[in-house]
Amino acid sequence: MNANERELLLKDEVYAIVGAAIEVSNELGSGFLEAVYQEAMELELRERKIPFAAQVPIQVSYKGRTLAKEYIPDFICYEQVIVEIKAMKQLTSVEEAQLLNYLKATEKPVGILLNFGPPKLTWKRMVLTHPPIRVHSRPFAVRTDGGTANERQ
């Protein structure tokens, strides 16, 4: 898959979600808390018949063990797109990193950050370009002459 194909992944779905967010932004403007935009987005997604699940707990695992702490995305739309709502002056790399971690943890391909804080909606689309890296360690033998047994002869 080349860069252009990744960029277009779930293009129509993202377009529909962002369209719903623009409508919410046009109706409410800026200045509300995230919870207000969350509720308005639910209404707009439902009205537009965009399939979604709101605030469904997602299990996170660490080294094969499920953590007690869950991740709760604002929305998962089309069963593939994580949508995170913010209401802040400006998105930063912290919010972007958060969304990327959510994509890795859920193995969903696309995420959208929606920021209702500025006078006009801002949004960022992010794509998980590589599957999560699973690191498995295994012991290796050490040769008595200082090299490793895994070295080629």
ROSE-4610 file (N, C-alpha, C; in Angstrom, 1 decimal, always signed):
// ROSE-4610
residu = [M/M/M/N/N/N/A/A/A/N/N/N/E/E/E/R/R/R/E/E/E/L/L/L/L/L/L/L/L/L/K/K/K/D/D/D/E/E/E/V/V/V/Y/Y/Y/A/A/A/I/I/I/V/V/V/G/G/G/A/A/A/A/A/A/I/I/I/E/E/E/V/V/V/S/S/S/N/N/N/E/E/E/L/L/L/G/G/G/S/S/S/G/G/G/F/F/F/L/L/L/E/E/E/A/A/A/V/V/V/Y/Y/Y/Q/Q/Q/E/E/E/A/A/A/M/M/M/E/E/E/L/L/L/E/E/E/L/L/L/R/R/R/E/E/E/R/R/R/K/K/K/I/I/I/P/P/P/F/F/F/A/A/A/A/A/A/Q/Q/Q/V/V/V/P/P/P/I/I/I/Q/Q/Q/V/V/V/S/S/S/Y/Y/Y/K/K/K/G/G/G/R/R/R/T/T/T/L/L/L/A/A/A/K/K/K/E/E/E/Y/Y/Y/I/I/I/P/P/P/D/D/D/F/F/F/I/I/I/C/C/C/Y/Y/Y/E/E/E/Q/Q/Q/V/V/V/I/I/I/V/V/V/E/E/E/I/I/I/K/K/K/A/A/A/M/M/M/K/K/K/Q/Q/Q/L/L/L/T/T/T/S/S/S/V/V/V/E/E/E/E/E/E/A/A/A/Q/Q/Q/L/L/L/L/L/L/N/N/N/Y/Y/Y/L/L/L/K/K/K/A/A/A/T/T/T/E/E/E/K/K/K/P/P/P/V/V/V/G/G/G/I/I/I/L/L/L/L/L/L/N/N/N/F/F/F/G/G/G/P/P/P/P/P/P/K/K/K/L/L/L/T/T/T/W/W/W/K/K/K/R/R/R/M/M/M/V/V/V/L/L/L/T/T/T/H/H/H/P/P/P/P/P/P/I/I/I/R/R/R/V/V/V/H/H/H/S/S/S/R/R/R/P/P/P/F/F/F/A/A/A/V/V/V/R/R/R/T/T/T/D/D/D/G/G/G/G/G/G/T/T/T/A/A/A/N/N/N/E/E/E/R/R/R/Q/Q/Q]
num = [1/1/1/2/2/2/3/3/3/4/4/4/5/5/5/6/6/6/7/7/7/8/8/8/9/9/9/10/10/10/11/11/11/12/12/12/13/13/13/14/14/14/15/15/15/16/16/16/17/17/17/18/18/18/19/19/19/20/20/20/21/21/21/22/22/22/23/23/23/24/24/24/25/25/25/26/26/26/27/27/27/28/28/28/29/29/29/30/30/30/31/31/31/32/32/32/33/33/33/34/34/34/35/35/35/36/36/36/37/37/37/38/38/38/39/39/39/40/40/40/41/41/41/42/42/42/43/43/43/44/44/44/45/45/45/46/46/46/47/47/47/48/48/48/49/49/49/50/50/50/51/51/51/52/52/52/53/53/53/54/54/54/55/55/55/56/56/56/57/57/57/58/58/58/59/59/59/60/60/60/61/61/61/62/62/62/63/63/63/64/64/64/65/65/65/66/66/66/67/67/67/68/68/68/69/69/69/70/70/70/71/71/71/72/72/72/73/73/73/74/74/74/75/75/75/76/76/76/77/77/77/78/78/78/79/79/79/80/80/80/81/81/81/82/82/82/83/83/83/84/84/84/85/85/85/86/86/86/87/87/87/88/88/88/89/89/89/90/90/90/91/91/91/92/92/92/93/93/93/94/94/94/95/95/95/96/96/96/97/97/97/98/98/98/99/99/99/100/100/100/101/101/101/102/102/102/103/103/103/104/104/104/105/105/105/106/106/106/107/107/107/108/108/108/109/109/109/110/110/110/111/111/111/112/112/112/113/113/113/114/114/114/115/115/115/116/116/116/117/117/117/118/118/118/119/119/119/120/120/120/121/121/121/122/122/122/123/123/123/124/124/124/125/125/125/126/126/126/127/127/127/128/128/128/129/129/129/130/130/130/131/131/131/132/132/132/133/133/133/134/134/134/135/135/135/136/136/136/137/137/137/138/138/138/139/139/139/140/140/140/141/141/141/142/142/142/143/143/143/144/144/144/145/145/145/146/146/146/147/147/147/148/148/148/149/149/149/150/150/150/151/151/151/152/152/152/153/153/153]
x = [+0.9/+0.0/+0.9/+0.7/+1.5/+0.8/+1.5/+1.1/-0.3/-0.5/-1.8/-3.0/-2.8/-3.8/-4.1/-3.1/-3.3/-4.1/-3.8/-4.4/-5.9/-6.3/-7.7/-8.5/-7.8/-8.5/-9.7/-10.9/-12.2/-12.5/-12.2/-12.4/-13.9/-14.8/-16.2/-16.8/-16.3/-16.7/-16.3/-15.0/-14.4/-15.2/-15.4/-16.2/-17.5/-18.2/-19.6/-19.5/-18.5/-18.3/-18.0/-17.0/-16.6/-17.8/-18.6/-19.8/-20.8/-21.0/-21.8/-21.2/-19.9/-19.3/-19.4/-19.3/-19.4/-20.8/-21.8/-23.2/-23.3/-22.8/-22.8/-22.1/-21.0/-20.2/-21.0/-21.6/-22.4/-23.6/-24.2/-25.4/-25.0/-24.0/-23.7/-22.6/-21.7/-20.6/-19.6/-18.7/-17.7/-18.1/-17.3/-17.5/-18.2/-18.7/-19.3/-18.2/-18.6/-17.7/-17.8/-16.9/-16.9/-18.1/-18.7/-19.9/-21.1/-21.2/-22.3/-22.1/-20.9/-20.6/-20.8/-20.4/-20.6/-22.1/-22.9/-24.4/-24.9/-24.5/-25.0/-24.5/-23.3/-22.7/-23.6/-23.9/-24.8/-26.1/-26.7/-27.9/-27.7/-26.6/-26.4/-26.0/-25.1/-24.8/-26.0/-26.9/-28.1/-29.0/-29.1/-30.0/-29.4/-28.1/-27.5/-27.3/-27.8/-27.7/-26.3/-25.4/-24.0/-23.9/-23.5/-23.4/-22.3/-22.6/-21.7/-22.0/-20.9/-21.1/-20.4/-21.1/-20.6/-20.1/-18.9/-18.2/-18.3/-17.9/-17.8/-16.4/-16.3/-15.0/-14.2/-13.0/-12.1/-11.0/-10.7/-9.7/-8.3/-7.4/-6.0/-5.1/-4.2/-3.4/-1.9/-1.2/+0.2/+0.9/+1.9/+2.6/+1.7/+0.6/-0.3/-1.3/-1.3/-2.2/-3.1/-4.4/-5.4/-5.3/-5.2/-5.1/-6.5/-6.5/-7.8/-8.3/-7.4/-7.8/-8.2/-9.4/-9.9/-9.8/-9.8/-9.9/-11.3/-11.9/-13.2/-13.2/-13.3/-13.3/-14.7/-14.7/-16.0/-16.9/-16.4/-17.2/-16.3/-16.9/-16.3/-17.4/-17.1/-18.0/-17.7/-18.7/-18.5/-17.6/-17.5/-16.8/-15.3/-14.8/-13.4/-12.8/-13.6/-13.0/-13.2/-12.1/-12.2/-12.4/-13.3/-13.6/-13.4/-12.5/-12.2/-12.6/-13.4/-13.9/-13.1/-12.7/-12.0/-12.7/-12.5/-13.1/-12.0/-10.9/-9.8/-9.4/-8.6/-8.1/-7.5/-6.6/-5.8/-5.4/-5.5/-5.0/-3.4/-2.9/-1.4/-1.0/+0.3/+0.9/+0.5/+0.1/-0.3/-1.6/-2.6/-3.9/-3.6/-2.7/-2.4/-1.8/-0.9/-0.2/-1.2/-2.2/-3.2/-4.0/-4.4/-5.2/-4.4/-3.2/-2.3/-2.3/-2.1/-2.1/-3.4/-4.5/-5.8/-5.9/-5.4/-5.5/-4.7/-3.5/-2.6/-3.3/-3.9/-4.5/-5.7/-6.5/-7.7/-7.5/-6.4/-6.1/-7.1/-7.7/-8.6/-7.7/-8.1/-7.2/-7.2/-8.3/-8.4/-9.0/-8.5/-9.0/-9.2/-10.1/-10.4/-10.4/-9.6/-9.7/-10.6/-11.7/-12.6/-12.4/-12.1/-11.9/-12.9/-13.8/-14.9/-14.6/-13.3/-12.9/-12.8/-12.1/-12.0/-13.4/-13.5/-14.7/-15.2/-14.3/-14.6/-14.0/-14.8/-14.3/-13.0/-12.1/-10.8/-10.8/-10.2/-10.1/-8.9/-8.5/-7.3/-7.6/-7.3/-7.5/-6.1/-6.1/-4.9/-5.1/-4.1/-4.2/-3.1/-3.5/-2.5/-1.8/-0.5/+0.2/+0.8/+1.1/+1.7/+0.9/+0.8/+0.1/+0.9/+0.3/+1.1/+2.2/+3.3/+4.5/+4.4/+4.5/+4.5/+6.0/+6.5/+7.9/+7.9/+8.6/+8.7/+10.2/+10.6/+12.0/+12.2/+13.4/+13.7/+15.2/+15.5/+16.9/+17.9/+19.1/+20.0/+21.2/+21.9/+23.1/+24.3/+25.2/+26.5/+27.6/+28.4/+29.6/+30.7/+31.5/+32.6/+33.7/+33.7/+34.8/+34.4/+33.2/+32.8/+31.7/+31.5/+30.5/+29.1/+28.1/+26.8/+26.7/+25.9/+25.7/+24.8/+24.2/+23.3/+24.1/+25.4/+26.2/+26.4/+26.5/+26.7/+28.2/+28.3/+29.7/+30.4]
y = [-1.2/+0.0/+1.2/+2.1/+3.3/+4.4/+5.6/+6.7/+7.2/+7.3/+7.8/+6.9/+5.6/+4.7/+4.8/+4.9/+5.1/+6.4/+7.4/+8.7/+8.6/+7.8/+7.7/+6.6/+5.9/+4.8/+5.4/+4.7/+5.1/+6.6/+7.0/+8.4/+8.8/+8.0/+8.4/+8.4/+7.5/+7.4/+8.6/+9.0/+10.2/+11.4/+11.5/+12.7/+12.8/+11.7/+11.7/+12.2/+11.7/+12.0/+13.5/+13.9/+15.4/+16.3/+15.8/+16.6/+16.7/+15.7/+15.7/+16.7/+16.6/+17.5/+19.0/+19.3/+20.6/+21.2/+20.3/+20.7/+21.0/+20.2/+20.5/+21.8/+22.0/+23.2/+24.4/+24.3/+25.5/+25.8/+24.8/+24.9/+25.5/+24.9/+25.2/+26.3/+26.4/+27.3/+26.8/+27.6/+27.2/+27.6/+27.1/+27.6/+26.6/+25.4/+24.4/+23.4/+22.6/+21.5/+20.4/+19.5/+18.3/+17.5/+17.4/+16.5/+17.1/+18.4/+18.9/+18.5/+18.7/+18.3/+16.8/+16.0/+14.5/+14.2/+14.8/+14.5/+15.0/+16.2/+16.7/+15.8/+15.4/+14.5/+13.2/+12.6/+11.4/+11.7/+12.8/+13.1/+13.3/+13.9/+14.2/+12.9/+12.1/+10.8/+9.9/+9.9/+9.1/+9.6/+10.9/+11.6/+11.2/+11.2/+10.9/+9.4/+8.6/+7.2/+6.7/+7.3/+6.9/+5.9/+4.7/+3.7/+4.1/+4.0/+4.4/+3.7/+3.6/+3.2/+4.3/+4.7/+5.8/+5.3/+5.8/+5.5/+4.0/+3.2/+1.8/+1.5/+0.9/+0.6/-0.4/-0.1/-1.0/-1.5/-2.8/-3.4/-3.1/-2.8/-2.5/-3.6/-4.2/-5.2/-4.8/-5.3/-5.0/-6.4/-6.7/-7.9/-9.1/-9.1/-10.2/-10.2/-9.3/-9.2/-8.1/-8.3/-7.2/-6.3/-5.0/-4.1/-3.7/-3.3/-3.0/-1.7/-0.8/+0.5/+0.3/+0.9/+0.7/+2.1/+2.0/+3.2/+3.3/+4.5/+4.8/+5.9/+5.5/+6.5/+7.2/+8.4/+9.1/+8.4/+8.0/+7.2/+6.2/+5.1/+4.3/+4.3/+4.8/+4.9/+3.8/+3.3/+2.3/+1.1/+0.9/-0.2/-0.1/+1.1/+1.2/+2.5/+3.5/+4.9/+5.4/+5.6/+6.2/+7.7/+8.2/+9.7/+10.2/+11.2/+11.8/+13.3/+13.7/+15.1/+15.9/+17.1/+18.0/+19.3/+20.1/+21.5/+22.4/+22.6/+23.4/+24.4/+25.3/+26.4/+25.9/+24.9/+24.4/+22.9/+22.0/+20.7/+20.7/+19.8/+19.8/+18.4/+18.2/+16.8/+15.8/+16.3/+15.4/+14.7/+15.5/+14.9/+13.9/+14.3/+13.5/+12.1/+12.2/+11.0/+10.1/+10.7/+10.0/+9.2/+9.9/+9.2/+8.0/+8.3/+7.2/+6.0/+6.3/+5.2/+4.4/+5.1/+4.5/+3.6/+4.1/+3.3/+2.0/+2.2/+1.0/+0.0/+0.5/-0.4/-1.1/-0.4/-1.0/-1.7/-1.4/-1.9/-1.4/-0.3/+0.4/+1.1/+1.2/+1.8/+3.3/+4.0/+5.4/+6.1/+7.3/+8.1/+9.5/+10.2/+11.6/+12.3/+13.4/+14.4/+15.5/+15.8/+16.9/+17.9/+19.1/+20.2/+21.3/+21.3/+22.3/+23.6/+23.7/+24.9/+26.2/+26.2/+27.4/+27.8/+29.1/+29.5/+28.7/+28.1/+27.2/+25.8/+24.7/+23.4/+23.1/+22.5/+22.0/+20.5/+19.8/+18.4/+17.8/+16.6/+16.0/+14.5/+14.0/+12.6/+11.9/+10.7/+10.0/+8.5/+7.9/+6.6/+5.7/+4.6/+3.6/+3.0/+3.3/+2.9/+1.5/+1.1/-0.2/-0.9/-2.2/-2.9/-2.8/-3.0/-2.9/-3.9/-3.4/-4.3/-5.1/-6.4/-7.3/-7.8/-7.5/-7.9/-9.1/-10.1/-11.4/-11.6/-11.7/-11.9/-13.4/-13.8/-15.2/-15.3/-16.2/-16.3/-16.7/-16.2/-16.6/-17.2/-18.1/-18.8/-17.9/-18.0/-17.2/-18.2/-18.0/-18.9/-18.5/-19.5/-19.2/-18.3/-18.2/-17.4/-15.9/-15.6/-14.2/-13.8/-14.6/-14.3/-15.0/-14.8/-15.5/-16.7/-17.6/-18.9/-18.6/-17.4/-17.1/-16.5/-16.2/-15.7/-16.7/-16.2/-17.1/-17.5/-18.8/-19.3/-18.8]
z = [+0.0/+0.0/+0.0/-1.0/-1.0/-0.2/-0.1/+0.8/+0.3/-1.0/-1.4/-1.1/-1.1/-0.7/+0.7/+1.6/+3.0/+3.3/+2.6/+2.8/+2.5/+1.6/+1.2/+1.9/+2.8/+3.5/+4.3/+4.0/+4.6/+4.3/+3.1/+2.8/+2.9/+2.4/+2.4/+3.9/+4.7/+6.0/+6.8/+6.6/+7.3/+6.9/+5.6/+5.0/+5.7/+5.9/+6.5/+8.0/+8.7/+10.1/+10.3/+9.5/+9.5/+9.1/+8.2/+7.8/+9.0/+9.7/+10.9/+11.9/+12.1/+13.1/+12.7/+11.4/+10.9/+11.2/+11.0/+11.3/+12.8/+13.6/+15.1/+15.4/+14.8/+15.1/+14.6/+13.4/+12.9/+13.8/+14.4/+15.2/+16.6/+17.2/+18.6/+18.7/+17.7/+17.9/+18.9/+19.3/+20.3/+21.7/+22.7/+24.1/+25.0/+24.5/+25.4/+25.8/+26.8/+27.2/+26.2/+26.3/+25.4/+25.5/+26.6/+26.8/+26.0/+25.8/+25.0/+23.6/+23.1/+21.7/+21.5/+22.5/+22.4/+22.2/+23.0/+22.9/+21.6/+21.1/+19.9/+18.7/+18.8/+17.7/+17.7/+18.8/+18.8/+18.1/+18.3/+17.6/+16.1/+15.8/+14.3/+13.6/+14.3/+13.6/+13.4/+14.4/+14.3/+13.2/+13.1/+12.1/+10.7/+10.5/+9.2/+9.0/+9.9/+9.8/+9.6/+10.4/+10.4/+11.6/+11.3/+12.4/+13.4/+14.7/+15.7/+17.0/+17.8/+19.2/+20.0/+21.1/+21.9/+23.2/+23.5/+24.8/+25.3/+24.4/+24.6/+25.2/+26.4/+27.0/+26.1/+26.0/+25.2/+26.1/+26.1/+27.0/+26.3/+27.2/+26.8/+27.4/+26.6/+27.2/+27.2/+28.1/+28.3/+28.5/+27.6/+27.6/+27.7/+27.0/+27.0/+28.1/+29.0/+30.1/+30.0/+30.3/+30.2/+31.4/+31.1/+32.2/+32.8/+34.0/+34.7/+34.1/+33.7/+33.1/+31.7/+31.4/+30.0/+29.3/+28.0/+27.2/+26.7/+26.8/+26.4/+25.3/+24.0/+23.0/+22.9/+22.5/+22.3/+21.4/+20.2/+19.3/+18.5/+18.1/+17.1/+16.0/+14.8/+13.7/+12.7/+12.1/+11.0/+11.5/+12.8/+13.4/+13.1/+12.5/+12.1/+12.4/+12.6/+12.8/+14.2/+14.9/+16.3/+16.2/+16.9/+16.9/+18.3/+18.4/+19.7/+19.6/+20.6/+20.6/+21.6/+21.2/+22.1/+22.0/+23.0/+23.1/+23.7/+22.9/+23.4/+22.4/+22.8/+21.9/+20.7/+20.8/+19.7/+20.0/+19.0/+19.2/+19.2/+20.0/+20.2/+19.8/+19.9/+19.6/+20.7/+21.9/+22.9/+22.5/+22.0/+21.5/+20.4/+19.5/+18.3/+18.8/+19.7/+20.3/+21.0/+21.7/+22.4/+21.3/+20.3/+19.3/+18.6/+18.3/+17.7/+18.7/+19.9/+20.9/+20.9/+20.8/+20.8/+19.5/+18.4/+17.2/+17.3/+18.0/+18.2/+19.1/+20.2/+21.2/+20.6/+19.8/+19.3/+17.9/+17.3/+15.9/+14.9/+15.2/+14.2/+13.2/+11.9/+11.0/+10.9/+11.3/+11.1/+12.4/+12.7/+13.8/+13.4/+14.0/+13.7/+15.1/+15.1/+16.2/+15.8/+16.5/+16.3/+17.4/+17.0/+18.0/+17.8/+18.8/+18.7/+19.5/+20.0/+20.8/+20.0/+18.8/+18.1/+17.5/+17.0/+16.4/+15.3/+14.5/+13.4/+13.8/+13.5/+13.8/+13.1/+13.9/+13.3/+13.5/+12.6/+12.7/+12.1/+12.5/+12.0/+11.8/+10.7/+10.4/+10.5/+11.2/+11.4/+11.0/+10.4/+9.9/+10.6/+11.0/+11.6/+10.4/+10.2/+9.0/+9.1/+10.3/+10.6/+11.7/+11.5/+12.6/+13.9/+15.1/+16.3/+16.3/+16.8/+16.9/+18.2/+18.0/+19.1/+19.3/+20.4/+20.7/+21.6/+21.1/+21.9/+22.1/+23.4/+23.7/+23.9/+23.5/+23.7/+24.1/+24.9/+25.3/+24.2/+24.3/+23.3/+24.0/+23.3/+23.9/+23.8/+24.7/+24.6/+24.5/+23.5/+23.3/+24.2/+24.5/+25.5/+24.9/+23.6/+23.0/+22.9/+23.5/+23.5/+22.5/+21.5/+20.5/+20.9/+20.1/+20.4/+19.6/+20.0/+19.3/+18.1/+18.0/+16.9/+15.7/+15.9/+14.8/+13.7/+12.5/+11.4/+11.3/+11.0/+10.9/+9.7]
